[in-house]
Amino acid sequence: MKRTIKAVALIMMMVVALSVFFIPAKVYAAGSGEVAVAETNDKDVTVAKAYAAAIVVAAVAAAGAIAMGLAIFKAADSAARQPEIAGKIQTLMMLGLVFVETAIIYGLVVAIFIVFIL
């Protein structure tokens, strides 16, 4: 189980890293370091932004879904083992799910910034 989580985390980090380097590769000229206005098509930049935003949203949603699933699994397992503190476990689980959902919303905000600001 831990190896699977590590592998998924590594794949997500690689995808995010590739999406971060994808836009500058399209925008900057090779070797000059200056913006290649004449060589870069606006359609290419728009497509690159769409890919980067889609990758960010997909990676964050996948990581959030995995985290939420693990949290719910562990909370249900704990409540089954000790039913007398199930209420406290449920409260802590809901608080944790709120934090995970907040991280997912931050990913959506980053994707919106990529599309409209970059």
Buried (B, 14 or more C-beta within 10 A) or exposed (E): EEEEEEEBEEEBEEBBEEBEEBBEEBBBEEEEEEEEEEEBEEEEBEEBBEBBBBBBBBBBEBBBEBBBEBBEEEBBEBBEEEEEEBEEBBEBBEEBBEEBEEEBEEBBEBBEEBBEEE
